[in-house]
């Protein structure tokens, strides 16, 4: 009888199903968050007294795709109350033999009494160039809208607040489509106050 009982228990033990196995849980993956720091807003700059404070040789070496010749010159413009201009500085780079009119690159900053006066000068410049047959198209100059003017020279004009910038380059300096890439970056750097 004990033998039958033992056989019955063994049979009962074999008939039971083993406990269900659970799949091993995957290890928890670390969560990464990406935060992008927005670019600082451009502060309105003032027209400085020297071209080295408008754009440096280091800036130009970084931004231009062609090397500039040697020689620089600067001319401080006078205020012109009739058009609301309060200050102006013309910076000439790549000046052969001291002849400013043959400069490879000219960067001009001008300040006006208010945003409206600066916009009026920008609009007038664009309209005058169009009237002379130049091709004009919009380009981004940092956070601002500027204009690429293509005629006998390549020009980018833009405004931030009450300060305008004009970047004029000889075609040999920015041939073909490089003007669309290079000149807005030069204008952006000139409009960006050294402190940000």
C-alpha positions as CSV (number, residue, x, y, z in Angstrom):
1,X,0.0,0.0,0.0
2,X,2.9,2.3,0.8
3,X,4.3,1.5,-2.5
4,X,1.1,2.4,-4.3
5,X,0.9,5.7,-2.4
6,X,4.5,6.5,-3.3
7,X,3.8,5.7,-7.0
8,X,0.7,7.9,-6.8
9,X,2.6,10.8,-5.3
10,X,5.3,10.5,-7.9
11,X,2.8,10.4,-10.7
12,X,1.0,13.4,-9.3
13,X,4.3,15.3,-9.0
14,X,5.1,14.5,-12.7
15,X,1.7,15.7,-13.8
16,X,2.1,19.2,-12.3
17,X,3.3,21.9,-14.6
18,X,6.4,23.8,-13.7
19,X,5.9,27.4,-12.8
20,X,5.9,29.7,-15.8
21,X,9.2,31.4,-16.6
22,X,9.1,35.1,-17.1
23,X,11.4,36.6,-19.7
24,X,14.2,38.5,-18.1
25,X,13.4,42.2,-18.1
26,X,15.5,44.5,-20.3
27,X,17.8,46.8,-18.4
28,X,16.5,50.3,-18.1
29,X,17.9,52.6,-20.7
30,X,19.3,55.9,-19.5
31,X,17.2,58.9,-20.6
32,X,19.1,61.7,-22.4
33,X,17.7,65.1,-22.8
34,X,19.1,67.5,-25.3
35,X,19.0,71.2,-24.6
36,X,20.1,73.7,-27.1
37,X,21.2,77.0,-25.9
38,X,19.6,79.7,-28.1
39,X,22.0,82.0,-29.8
40,X,22.3,85.3,-27.9
41,X,20.2,88.0,-29.4
42,X,22.2,90.5,-31.4
43,X,22.7,93.7,-29.5
44,X,22.6,96.9,-31.4
45,X,26.1,98.1,-31.9
46,X,27.5,101.6,-32.3
47,X,29.8,102.8,-35.0
48,X,33.3,102.5,-33.5
49,X,36.2,104.9,-34.1
50,X,38.5,102.4,-35.8
51,X,38.0,99.7,-38.4
52,X,39.8,97.1,-36.2
53,X,36.6,97.3,-34.0
54,X,34.3,96.8,-37.1
55,X,36.0,93.6,-38.4
56,X,39.5,92.3,-37.8
57,X,42.1,90.7,-40.1
58,X,41.5,87.5,-38.2
59,X,37.8,87.7,-39.0
60,X,38.5,88.3,-42.7
61,X,40.9,85.4,-42.8
62,X,38.2,83.2,-41.4
63,X,35.3,84.5,-43.5
64,X,36.8,85.1,-46.9
65,X,37.5,82.3,-49.4
66,X,40.2,84.3,-51.2
67,X,43.2,86.0,-49.6
68,X,43.0,89.8,-49.4
69,X,46.0,91.9,-50.6
70,X,47.8,94.0,-48.1
71,X,46.9,97.6,-47.2
72,X,44.0,99.1,-45.3
73,X,42.5,102.5,-44.9
74,X,39.6,104.1,-43.0
75,X,37.6,107.2,-43.4
76,X,35.3,108.5,-40.7
77,X,32.2,110.1,-42.3
78,X,30.4,113.2,-41.0
79,X,27.0,113.2,-39.5
80,X,24.3,114.2,-42.0
81,X,21.2,115.5,-40.1
82,X,19.2,115.9,-43.4
83,X,19.1,112.0,-43.7
84,X,19.2,111.3,-40.0
85,X,22.8,109.9,-40.1
86,X,24.7,110.4,-36.8
87,X,27.9,108.5,-37.6
88,X,29.7,106.6,-40.4
89,X,32.9,104.7,-40.8
90,X,34.3,103.3,-44.1
91,X,36.9,100.5,-43.9
92,X,38.9,99.6,-46.9
93,X,40.8,96.3,-47.1
94,X,43.2,95.1,-49.8
95,X,44.2,98.6,-50.8
96,X,46.8,98.5,-53.6
97,X,49.3,101.3,-53.4
98,X,47.1,103.4,-51.0
99,X,44.4,103.8,-53.7
100,X,41.1,103.4,-51.8
101,X,39.0,103.3,-55.0
102,X,40.8,100.0,-55.9
103,X,40.2,98.3,-52.5
104,X,39.2,94.6,-52.8
105,X,36.7,95.0,-49.9
106,X,34.9,97.9,-48.3
107,X,32.9,97.6,-45.1
108,X,30.8,100.6,-44.0
109,X,28.9,101.0,-40.8
110,X,26.5,104.0,-40.4
111,X,24.2,104.9,-37.5
112,X,21.0,106.8,-37.8
113,X,18.7,108.7,-35.4
114,X,16.2,105.8,-35.4
115,X,15.2,102.5,-37.0
116,X,13.0,104.3,-39.6
117,X,15.8,106.5,-40.8
118,X,18.1,103.5,-41.2
119,X,15.5,101.5,-43.0
120,X,14.9,104.5,-45.4
121,X,18.6,104.6,-46.3
122,X,18.6,100.8,-46.9
123,X,15.5,101.0,-49.1
124,X,16.9,103.9,-51.0
125,X,20.3,102.1,-51.6
126,X,18.4,99.0,-52.9
127,X,16.1,101.1,-55.2
128,X,19.1,103.1,-56.6
129,X,21.0,100.0,-57.4
130,X,17.9,98.4,-59.1
131,X,17.4,101.5,-61.1
132,X,21.0,101.2,-62.4
133,X,20.3,97.6,-63.6
134,X,21.8,95.6,-60.7
135,X,20.2,92.3,-59.8
136,X,18.9,92.3,-56.2
137,X,18.0,89.4,-54.1
138,X,17.3,88.8,-50.4
139,X,19.9,87.1,-48.2
140,X,20.0,86.3,-44.5
141,X,22.5,88.4,-42.5
142,X,22.5,86.7,-39.1
143,X,19.0,87.2,-37.8
144,X,18.3,90.1,-40.1
145,X,17.2,90.3,-43.8
146,X,19.8,91.9,-46.1
147,X,20.1,92.3,-49.9
148,X,22.7,91.0,-52.3
149,X,23.2,93.5,-55.1
150,X,25.1,92.2,-58.1
151,X,26.3,94.7,-60.7
152,X,29.9,95.7,-61.5
153,X,30.7,94.9,-57.9
154,X,29.0,92.6,-55.3
155,X,27.3,94.4,-52.4
156,X,25.4,93.2,-49.4
157,X,23.4,95.8,-47.4
158,X,21.6,95.1,-44.2
159,X,20.3,96.8,-41.1
160,X,20.0,96.0,-37.4
161,X,18.1,98.6,-35.4
162,X,19.4,102.0,-36.4
163,X,22.7,100.8,-37.7
164,X,23.3,99.8,-41.4
165,X,26.1,97.9,-43.0
166,X,27.3,97.9,-46.6
167,X,29.9,95.3,-47.7
168,X,31.2,95.8,-51.2
169,X,33.7,93.5,-52.8
170,X,35.4,93.3,-56.1
171,X,34.3,90.4,-58.3
172,X,37.7,88.9,-58.2
173,X,37.5,88.6,-54.4
174,X,34.1,86.8,-54.5
175,X,33.6,85.2,-57.9
176,X,30.5,83.4,-59.0
177,X,28.1,82.2,-56.3
178,X,30.6,82.7,-53.4
179,X,29.3,86.3,-53.0
180,X,26.0,84.8,-51.7
181,X,27.9,82.8,-49.1
182,X,30.7,85.1,-48.1
183,X,29.4,88.7,-48.1
184,X,26.4,88.1,-45.7
185,X,28.8,86.5,-43.2
186,X,31.1,89.5,-43.4
187,X,28.1,91.8,-42.9
188,X,26.9,89.8,-40.0
189,X,30.3,89.9,-38.3
190,X,30.4,93.7,-38.8
191,X,26.9,94.2,-37.3
192,X,27.7,92.0,-34.3
193,X,29.0,94.1,-31.4
194,X,32.2,92.7,-30.0
195,X,30.4,92.0,-26.7
196,X,27.8,89.9,-28.5
